[in-house]
């Protein structure tokens, strides 16, 4: 793709997200979501592969339907109360439609089927954008309207997402599909705490973006697309293999890594609000996600396939890739746990 066109599309995507985040009017928020969607579609389909075309079509149809439902929610509320301000969302059907529309955009269960299929048809960097940047605008709207959305809907969707995200990732051999189910599970934790403590949902989103970015950048750097490919990461770079192991375990929420802190705080908050059964179920479902992270880390770092001598010496070759950004992201995604007590009120 032409670099100028690529820059325009990325700028439009960023502008759409900022417009949605800073908006309190239904139409301007919808406009930001549409700008975000229309900017990412050419990026998804730029590889000129049938799978990329299929992924962009699926993404467009799902996002268009959810945007239409979002706008219908605003129109219904404006018709009932005569205002387009999102802070005056009092109509119950509008609240339900808003919840379903944002859940569809995020890829929450039970409306999650499009996310693994779309990621599988895109390059790793595009999949990274879809699983990180494209989640910011809908989550910003959820956090903005946290006291207006029915808590029952968010709690049910959150628990379903953690269950389906954990179970769906168990039998995956494609890394992009595995990261899609990982995204669904993490979004389940976020949506559960959104209507209780929105600041904690924002902290979880920030840490999720850091963890996912560092993990998927390692996959992109080592050209790993399947579980079988991860066996060669050690021959590419022993250091990268070790960092990949730590990033996966941090994504799984294993202490003492950074990924444990949001789960710790969310479980503490749920028990404080007398939702102990829900906290117990979510802690159990977190083990499902941890299972496929452990499997991937075991294959990539603890088993080395039979290889020739030249292959074993691949790590001796000088790499031309710039890993300074990756190094800082990995540092943040692994060592943020010590500052967690500062966040506990």
C-alpha positions as a LaTeX table, in Angstrom:
\begin{tabular}{lrrr}
\hline
Residue & $x$ (\AA) & $y$ (\AA) & $z$ (\AA) \\
\hline
Unk1 & 0.00 & 0.00 & 0.00 \\
Unk2 & 1.13 & 3.55 & $-0.76$ \\
Unk3 & 2.71 & 5.03 & 2.41 \\
Unk4 & 0.69 & 8.24 & 2.04 \\
Unk5 & $-2.58$ & 6.31 & 1.84 \\
Unk6 & $-1.49$ & 4.18 & 4.77 \\
Unk7 & $-0.74$ & 7.33 & 6.79 \\
Unk8 & $-4.15$ & 8.82 & 5.91 \\
Unk9 & $-5.95$ & 5.64 & 6.98 \\
Unk10 & $-4.06$ & 5.40 & 10.27 \\
Unk11 & $-4.67$ & 9.11 & 10.95 \\
Unk12 & $-8.39$ & 8.66 & 10.24 \\
Unk13 & $-8.51$ & 5.69 & 12.58 \\
Unk14 & $-6.84$ & 7.65 & 15.37 \\
Unk15 & $-9.10$ & 10.67 & 14.73 \\
Unk16 & $-12.22$ & 8.47 & 14.87 \\
Unk17 & $-11.16$ & 7.00 & 18.20 \\
Unk18 & $-10.39$ & 10.42 & 19.69 \\
Unk19 & $-13.72$ & 11.80 & 18.42 \\
Unk20 & $-15.63$ & 8.96 & 20.07 \\
Unk21 & $-13.69$ & 9.22 & 23.33 \\
Unk22 & $-14.28$ & 12.98 & 23.64 \\
Unk23 & $-17.94$ & 12.90 & 22.61 \\
Unk24 & $-21.08$ & 13.16 & 24.74 \\
Unk25 & $-23.44$ & 13.46 & 21.78 \\
Unk26 & $-24.93$ & 10.39 & 20.15 \\
Unk27 & $-24.29$ & 11.46 & 16.56 \\
Unk28 & $-20.67$ & 12.52 & 17.05 \\
Unk29 & $-19.93$ & 9.28 & 18.93 \\
Unk30 & $-21.50$ & 7.30 & 16.09 \\
Unk31 & $-19.52$ & 9.33 & 13.55 \\
Unk32 & $-16.26$ & 8.49 & 15.32 \\
Unk33 & $-17.12$ & 4.78 & 15.33 \\
Unk34 & $-17.93$ & 4.87 & 11.61 \\
Unk35 & $-14.71$ & 6.72 & 10.79 \\
Unk36 & $-12.80$ & 4.14 & 12.79 \\
Unk37 & $-14.46$ & 1.26 & 10.93 \\
Unk38 & $-14.08$ & 2.70 & 7.43 \\
Unk39 & $-10.38$ & 3.44 & 8.01 \\
Unk40 & $-9.47$ & $-0.09$ & 9.12 \\
Unk41 & $-11.26$ & $-1.95$ & 6.28 \\
Unk42 & $-8.69$ & $-1.07$ & 3.54 \\
Unk43 & $-5.91$ & $-2.00$ & 5.97 \\
Unk44 & $-7.49$ & $-5.44$ & 6.50 \\
Unk45 & $-7.95$ & $-6.11$ & 2.78 \\
Unk46 & $-4.61$ & $-4.68$ & 1.55 \\
Unk47 & $-2.93$ & $-8.10$ & 1.15 \\
Unk48 & $-5.17$ & $-8.99$ & $-1.87$ \\
Unk49 & $-5.77$ & $-12.50$ & $-0.55$ \\
Unk50 & $-9.19$ & $-14.21$ & $-0.56$ \\
Unk51 & $-8.99$ & $-14.66$ & 3.23 \\
Unk52 & $-8.27$ & $-10.94$ & 3.65 \\
Unk53 & $-11.25$ & $-10.03$ & 1.46 \\
Unk54 & $-13.45$ & $-12.38$ & 3.44 \\
Unk55 & $-12.20$ & $-10.93$ & 6.73 \\
Unk56 & $-12.79$ & $-7.33$ & 5.64 \\
Unk57 & $-16.32$ & $-8.20$ & 4.44 \\
Unk58 & $-17.20$ & $-9.91$ & 7.72 \\
Unk59 & $-15.74$ & $-7.04$ & 9.70 \\
Unk60 & $-17.66$ & $-4.46$ & 7.68 \\
Unk61 & $-21.01$ & $-6.27$ & 8.01 \\
Unk62 & $-20.68$ & $-6.79$ & 11.76 \\
Unk63 & $-19.50$ & $-3.25$ & 12.46 \\
Unk64 & $-22.18$ & $-1.73$ & 10.20 \\
Unk65 & $-24.91$ & $-3.69$ & 11.99 \\
Unk66 & $-23.62$ & $-2.69$ & 15.43 \\
Unk67 & $-23.27$ & 0.97 & 14.37 \\
Unk68 & $-26.86$ & 0.94 & 13.09 \\
Unk69 & $-28.03$ & $-0.52$ & 16.41 \\
Unk70 & $-26.01$ & 2.11 & 18.28 \\
Unk71 & $-27.60$ & 4.91 & 16.26 \\
Unk72 & $-31.06$ & 3.38 & 16.73 \\
Unk73 & $-30.46$ & 3.40 & 20.47 \\
Unk74 & $-29.67$ & 7.12 & 20.34 \\
Unk75 & $-32.67$ & 7.90 & 18.13 \\
Unk76 & $-35.01$ & 5.96 & 20.43 \\
Unk77 & $-33.72$ & 7.79 & 23.49 \\
Unk78 & $-33.92$ & 11.18 & 21.73 \\
Unk79 & $-37.49$ & 10.44 & 20.61 \\
Unk80 & $-38.51$ & 9.55 & 24.18 \\
Unk81 & $-36.76$ & 12.37 & 26.06 \\
Unk82 & $-35.94$ & 15.01 & 23.45 \\
Unk83 & $-32.19$ & 15.09 & 24.04 \\
Unk84 & $-29.15$ & 13.73 & 22.20 \\
Unk85 & $-26.90$ & 13.90 & 25.27 \\
Unk86 & $-25.55$ & 10.46 & 26.20 \\
Unk87 & $-25.67$ & 11.36 & 29.89 \\
Unk88 & $-29.49$ & 11.38 & 29.73 \\
Unk89 & $-29.88$ & 7.75 & 28.68 \\
Unk90 & $-32.97$ & 6.72 & 30.65 \\
Unk91 & $-34.96$ & 4.68 & 28.14 \\
Unk92 & $-34.67$ & 0.96 & 28.97 \\
Unk93 & $-34.81$ & $-0.34$ & 25.35 \\
Unk94 & $-32.10$ & 2.19 & 24.45 \\
Unk95 & $-29.89$ & 0.91 & 27.28 \\
Unk96 & $-30.27$ & $-2.68$ & 26.10 \\
Unk97 & $-29.60$ & $-1.74$ & 22.45 \\
Unk98 & $-26.52$ & 0.27 & 23.47 \\
Unk99 & $-25.16$ & $-2.66$ & 25.49 \\
Unk100 & $-25.67$ & $-5.12$ & 22.61 \\
Unk101 & $-24.19$ & $-2.71$ & 20.03 \\
Unk102 & $-21.01$ & $-2.08$ & 22.03 \\
Unk103 & $-20.68$ & $-5.78$ & 22.90 \\
Unk104 & $-20.88$ & $-6.60$ & 19.19 \\
Unk105 & $-18.20$ & $-4.04$ & 18.36 \\
Unk106 & $-15.91$ & $-5.40$ & 21.07 \\
Unk107 & $-16.49$ & $-9.05$ & 20.21 \\
Unk108 & $-17.97$ & $-10.05$ & 23.56 \\
Unk109 & $-19.80$ & $-13.35$ & 23.99 \\
Unk110 & $-22.34$ & $-14.39$ & 22.80 \\
Unk111 & $-21.67$ & $-12.10$ & 19.78 \\
Unk112 & $-18.02$ & $-13.06$ & 19.42 \\
Unk113 & $-18.00$ & $-15.41$ & 16.41 \\
Unk114 & $-16.68$ & $-12.82$ & 13.97 \\
Unk115 & $-13.49$ & $-11.96$ & 15.86 \\
Unk116 & $-11.47$ & $-15.22$ & 15.44 \\
Unk117 & $-12.44$ & $-15.48$ & 11.77 \\
Unk118 & $-11.47$ & $-11.88$ & 11.01 \\
Unk119 & $-8.11$ & $-12.16$ & 12.79 \\
Unk120 & $-7.28$ & $-15.39$ & 10.99 \\
Unk121 & $-7.60$ & $-13.64$ & 7.61 \\
Unk122 & $-5.34$ & $-10.70$ & 8.44 \\
Unk123 & $-1.57$ & $-10.19$ & 8.90 \\
Unk124 & $-0.24$ & $-10.18$ & 12.45 \\
Unk125 & 0.16 & $-6.38$ & 12.67 \\
Unk126 & $-3.39$ & $-5.79$ & 11.41 \\
Unk127 & $-4.65$ & $-8.37$ & 13.90 \\
Unk128 & $-2.78$ & $-6.45$ & 16.59 \\
Unk129 & $-4.57$ & $-3.22$ & 15.62 \\
Unk130 & $-7.98$ & $-4.94$ & 15.69 \\
Unk131 & $-7.39$ & $-6.50$ & 19.11 \\
Unk132 & $-5.96$ & $-3.37$ & 20.73 \\
Unk133 & $-6.68$ & 0.00 & 19.14 \\
Unk134 & $-10.13$ & $-0.93$ & 17.82 \\
Unk135 & $-11.25$ & $-1.80$ & 21.36 \\
Unk136 & $-10.52$ & 1.67 & 22.76 \\
Unk137 & $-13.52$ & 3.57 & 21.34 \\
Unk138 & $-16.25$ & 1.07 & 22.37 \\
Unk139 & $-14.67$ & 0.66 & 25.82 \\
Unk140 & $-14.54$ & 4.45 & 26.19 \\
Unk141 & $-18.28$ & 4.60 & 25.49 \\
Unk142 & $-18.92$ & 1.82 & 28.01 \\
Unk143 & $-16.88$ & 3.63 & 30.66 \\
Unk144 & $-18.63$ & 6.93 & 29.84 \\
Unk145 & $-22.09$ & 5.37 & 30.31 \\
Unk146 & $-21.11$ & 2.95 & 33.10 \\
Unk147 & $-23.86$ & 4.13 & 35.47 \\
Unk148 & $-26.57$ & 3.93 & 32.77 \\
Unk149 & $-26.05$ & 0.38 & 31.48 \\
Unk150 & $-27.90$ & $-2.43$ & 33.36 \\
Unk151 & $-25.30$ & $-4.25$ & 35.52 \\
Unk152 & $-27.00$ & $-7.62$ & 34.98 \\
Unk153 & $-26.24$ & $-7.50$ & 31.24 \\
Unk154 & $-22.58$ & $-6.65$ & 31.73 \\
Unk155 & $-22.06$ & $-9.31$ & 34.42 \\
Unk156 & $-23.67$ & $-12.04$ & 32.29 \\
Unk157 & $-21.71$ & $-11.01$ & 29.19 \\
Unk158 & $-18.49$ & $-10.82$ & 31.20 \\
Unk159 & $-18.87$ & $-14.31$ & 32.67 \\
Unk160 & $-19.86$ & $-15.78$ & 29.28 \\
Unk161 & $-16.87$ & $-14.12$ & 27.62 \\
Unk162 & $-14.39$ & $-15.50$ & 30.14 \\
Unk163 & $-15.86$ & $-19.01$ & 29.76 \\
Unk164 & $-15.99$ & $-18.96$ & 25.94 \\
Unk165 & $-12.61$ & $-17.23$ & 25.66 \\
Unk166 & $-11.02$ & $-19.93$ & 27.82 \\
Unk167 & $-12.74$ & $-22.90$ & 26.19 \\
Unk168 & $-12.35$ & $-21.58$ & 22.64 \\
Unk169 & $-8.61$ & $-21.12$ & 22.94 \\
Unk170 & $-7.92$ & $-24.63$ & 24.20 \\
Unk171 & $-8.10$ & $-26.39$ & 20.83 \\
Unk172 & $-6.48$ & $-23.70$ & 18.68 \\
Unk173 & $-3.26$ & $-24.28$ & 16.76 \\
Unk174 & $-3.39$ & $-20.93$ & 14.93 \\
Unk175 & $-1.84$ & $-18.18$ & 17.06 \\
Unk176 & $-4.09$ & $-15.42$ & 15.70 \\
Unk177 & $-7.22$ & $-17.37$ & 16.63 \\
Unk178 & $-5.72$ & $-18.09$ & 20.03 \\
Unk179 & $-5.10$ & $-14.37$ & 20.57 \\
Unk180 & $-8.69$ & $-13.67$ & 19.47 \\
Unk181 & $-10.06$ & $-15.92$ & 22.21 \\
Unk182 & $-7.55$ & $-14.39$ & 24.59 \\
Unk183 & $-8.99$ & $-10.98$ & 23.69 \\
Unk184 & $-12.54$ & $-12.24$ & 24.32 \\
Unk185 & $-11.55$ & $-13.55$ & 27.77 \\
Unk186 & $-9.77$ & $-10.31$ & 28.75 \\
Unk187 & $-12.70$ & $-8.22$ & 27.54 \\
Unk188 & $-14.92$ & $-10.36$ & 29.75 \\
Unk189 & $-12.91$ & $-9.28$ & 32.80 \\
Unk190 & $-13.14$ & $-5.64$ & 31.68 \\
Unk191 & $-16.88$ & $-5.63$ & 31.03 \\
Unk192 & $-17.56$ & $-7.33$ & 34.38 \\
Unk193 & $-15.94$ & $-4.56$ & 36.39 \\
Unk194 & $-17.04$ & $-1.64$ & 34.16 \\
Unk195 & $-20.38$ & $-1.00$ & 35.91 \\
Unk196 & $-18.79$ & $-1.44$ & 39.37 \\
Unk197 & $-15.44$ & 0.38 & 39.18 \\
Unk198 & $-14.85$ & 2.02 & 35.77 \\
Unk199 & $-11.36$ & 3.22 & 36.69 \\
Unk200 & $-10.32$ & $-0.39$ & 37.22 \\
Unk201 & $-11.72$ & $-1.29$ & 33.79 \\
Unk202 & $-9.55$ & 1.46 & 32.29 \\
Unk203 & $-6.47$ & 0.12 & 34.10 \\
Unk204 & $-7.28$ & $-3.39$ & 32.83 \\
Unk205 & $-7.67$ & $-2.11$ & 29.26 \\
Unk206 & $-4.31$ & $-0.30$ & 29.41 \\
Unk207 & $-2.49$ & $-3.35$ & 30.72 \\
Unk208 & $-4.24$ & $-5.63$ & 28.23 \\
Unk209 & $-3.06$ & $-3.44$ & 25.35 \\
Unk210 & 0.54 & $-3.52$ & 26.64 \\
Unk211 & 0.54 & $-7.30$ & 27.11 \\
Unk212 & $-1.13$ & $-8.10$ & 23.79 \\
Unk213 & 1.11 & $-5.69$ & 21.88 \\
Unk214 & 4.33 & $-7.15$ & 23.26 \\
Unk215 & 3.18 & $-10.76$ & 22.68 \\
Unk216 & 1.95 & $-10.22$ & 19.12 \\
Unk217 & 5.02 & $-8.17$ & 18.19 \\
Unk218 & 7.18 & $-11.13$ & 19.18 \\
Unk219 & 5.00 & $-13.36$ & 17.00 \\
Unk220 & 5.42 & $-10.91$ & 14.12 \\
Unk221 & 9.17 & $-10.58$ & 14.68 \\
Unk222 & 9.69 & $-14.36$ & 14.65 \\
Unk223 & 7.18 & $-14.99$ & 11.82 \\
Unk224 & 5.17 & $-17.32$ & 14.06 \\
Unk225 & 1.63 & $-18.07$ & 12.90 \\
Unk226 & 1.01 & $-21.54$ & 14.33 \\
Unk227 & 2.02 & $-23.50$ & 17.40 \\
Unk228 & 4.48 & $-25.46$ & 15.27 \\
Unk229 & 6.22 & $-22.22$ & 14.26 \\
Unk230 & 6.82 & $-21.29$ & 17.91 \\
Unk231 & 9.17 & $-24.27$ & 18.25 \\
Unk232 & 11.69 & $-22.35$ & 16.13 \\
Unk233 & 11.68 & $-19.18$ & 18.27 \\
Unk234 & 14.51 & $-20.49$ & 20.44 \\
Unk235 & 16.72 & $-21.12$ & 17.41 \\
Unk236 & 15.91 & $-17.59$ & 16.21 \\
Unk237 & 16.79 & $-15.98$ & 19.53 \\
Unk238 & 17.01 & $-17.60$ & 22.99 \\
Unk239 & 16.36 & $-14.23$ & 24.63 \\
Unk240 & 13.24 & $-13.65$ & 22.55 \\
Unk241 & 12.00 & $-17.13$ & 23.47 \\
Unk242 & 12.41 & $-16.35$ & 27.18 \\
Unk243 & 10.59 & $-13.02$ & 26.81 \\
Unk244 & 7.84 & $-14.74$ & 24.83 \\
Unk245 & 7.41 & $-17.19$ & 27.70 \\
Unk246 & 7.12 & $-14.38$ & 30.25 \\
Unk247 & 4.70 & $-12.39$ & 28.06 \\
Unk248 & 2.40 & $-15.40$ & 27.67 \\
Unk249 & 2.45 & $-16.14$ & 31.39 \\
Unk250 & 1.73 & $-12.47$ & 32.11 \\
Unk251 & $-1.24$ & $-12.61$ & 29.71 \\
Unk252 & $-2.46$ & $-15.63$ & 31.63 \\
Unk253 & $-2.38$ & $-13.67$ & 34.87 \\
Unk254 & 0.31 & $-15.69$ & 36.61 \\
Unk255 & 1.94 & $-13.94$ & 39.60 \\
Unk256 & 4.34 & $-12.20$ & 40.08 \\
Unk257 & 3.95 & $-10.76$ & 36.55 \\
Unk258 & 1.95 & $-7.66$ & 35.59 \\
Unk259 & $-1.04$ & $-9.56$ & 34.21 \\
Unk260 & $-1.89$ & $-10.77$ & 37.71 \\
Unk261 & $-2.62$ & $-7.27$ & 39.06 \\
Unk262 & $-5.91$ & $-6.54$ & 37.18 \\
Unk263 & $-7.30$ & $-9.98$ & 38.03 \\
Unk264 & $-6.29$ & $-9.52$ & 41.65 \\
Unk265 & $-7.96$ & $-6.10$ & 41.88 \\
Unk266 & $-11.10$ & $-7.21$ & 40.02 \\
Unk267 & $-11.60$ & $-10.26$ & 42.24 \\
Unk268 & $-11.08$ & $-8.09$ & 45.31 \\
Unk269 & $-13.65$ & $-5.56$ & 44.06 \\
Unk270 & $-16.20$ & $-8.28$ & 43.25 \\
Unk271 & $-15.93$ & $-9.80$ & 46.72 \\
Unk272 & $-16.22$ & $-6.32$ & 48.27 \\
Unk273 & $-19.56$ & $-5.87$ & 46.45 \\
Unk274 & $-20.80$ & $-9.28$ & 47.69 \\
Unk275 & $-20.39$ & $-10.98$ & 44.31 \\
Unk276 & $-18.29$ & $-13.82$ & 45.68 \\
Unk277 & $-19.88$ & $-16.60$ & 43.54 \\
Unk278 & $-19.16$ & $-14.58$ & 40.39 \\
Unk279 & $-15.58$ & $-13.95$ & 41.55 \\
Unk280 & $-15.11$ & $-17.68$ & 42.16 \\
Unk281 & $-16.44$ & $-18.60$ & 38.71 \\
Unk282 & $-14.21$ & $-16.02$ & 37.01 \\
Unk283 & $-11.16$ & $-17.24$ & 38.91 \\
Unk284 & $-11.90$ & $-20.78$ & 37.71 \\
Unk285 & $-12.37$ & $-19.64$ & 34.09 \\
Unk286 & $-9.03$ & $-17.81$ & 34.28 \\
Unk287 & $-7.42$ & $-21.24$ & 34.63 \\
Unk288 & $-8.85$ & $-22.22$ & 31.24 \\
Unk289 & $-7.05$ & $-19.30$ & 29.59 \\
Unk290 & $-3.90$ & $-20.03$ & 31.55 \\
Unk291 & $-3.98$ & $-23.58$ & 30.19 \\
Unk292 & $-3.48$ & $-22.61$ & 26.55 \\
Unk293 & $-0.92$ & $-19.95$ & 27.46 \\
Unk294 & 1.06 & $-22.62$ & 29.33 \\
Unk295 & 0.75 & $-25.00$ & 26.39 \\
Unk296 & 2.08 & $-22.38$ & 23.97 \\
Unk297 & 4.93 & $-21.37$ & 26.28 \\
Unk298 & 5.86 & $-25.03$ & 26.83 \\
Unk299 & 6.00 & $-25.72$ & 23.09 \\
Unk300 & 7.95 & $-22.54$ & 22.30 \\
Unk301 & 10.58 & $-22.61$ & 25.05 \\
Unk302 & 10.73 & $-26.04$ & 26.69 \\
Unk303 & 10.74 & $-28.28$ & 23.63 \\
Unk304 & 13.29 & $-27.93$ & 20.85 \\
Unk305 & 12.59 & $-29.94$ & 17.67 \\
Unk306 & 15.33 & $-31.89$ & 15.85 \\
Unk307 & 17.27 & $-29.43$ & 13.72 \\
Unk308 & 20.46 & $-29.14$ & 11.74 \\
Unk309 & 23.55 & $-27.38$ & 13.01 \\
Unk310 & 23.13 & $-24.27$ & 10.78 \\
Unk311 & 19.58 & $-23.86$ & 12.09 \\
Unk312 & 20.77 & $-23.99$ & 15.68 \\
Unk313 & 23.14 & $-21.11$ & 15.00 \\
Unk314 & 20.47 & $-18.79$ & 13.60 \\
Unk315 & 20.63 & $-16.61$ & 16.70 \\
Unk316 & 24.25 & $-15.74$ & 15.86 \\
Unk317 & 23.14 & $-13.82$ & 12.79 \\
Unk318 & 22.78 & $-10.08$ & 13.19 \\
Unk319 & 19.18 & $-8.91$ & 13.12 \\
Unk320 & 18.23 & $-5.77$ & 11.22 \\
Unk321 & 14.93 & $-5.27$ & 13.07 \\
Unk322 & 14.56 & $-2.50$ & 15.63 \\
Unk323 & 13.43 & $-3.99$ & 18.93 \\
Unk324 & 13.65 & $-0.91$ & 21.18 \\
Unk325 & 9.85 & $-0.47$ & 21.23 \\
Unk326 & 9.38 & $-4.15$ & 21.93 \\
Unk327 & 11.86 & $-4.02$ & 24.81 \\
Unk328 & 10.05 & $-1.17$ & 26.55 \\
Unk329 & 6.65 & $-2.83$ & 26.07 \\
Unk330 & 7.91 & $-6.10$ & 27.52 \\
Unk331 & 9.42 & $-4.26$ & 30.48 \\
Unk332 & 6.05 & $-2.65$ & 31.24 \\
Unk333 & 4.11 & $-5.84$ & 30.70 \\
Unk334 & 6.25 & $-7.85$ & 33.10 \\
Unk335 & 7.18 & $-5.61$ & 36.02 \\
Unk336 & 4.13 & $-3.48$ & 36.91 \\
Unk337 & 2.94 & $-5.72$ & 39.74 \\
Unk338 & 5.02 & $-4.01$ & 42.49 \\
Unk339 & 3.11 & $-0.73$ & 42.02 \\
Unk340 & $-0.28$ & $-2.45$ & 42.33 \\
Unk341 & $-0.65$ & $-1.66$ & 46.09 \\
Unk342 & $-0.59$ & 2.04 & 45.16 \\
Unk343 & $-3.80$ & 1.48 & 43.18 \\
Unk344 & $-5.71$ & $-0.15$ & 46.05 \\
Unk345 & $-7.80$ & 2.35 & 47.90 \\
\hline
\end{tabular}
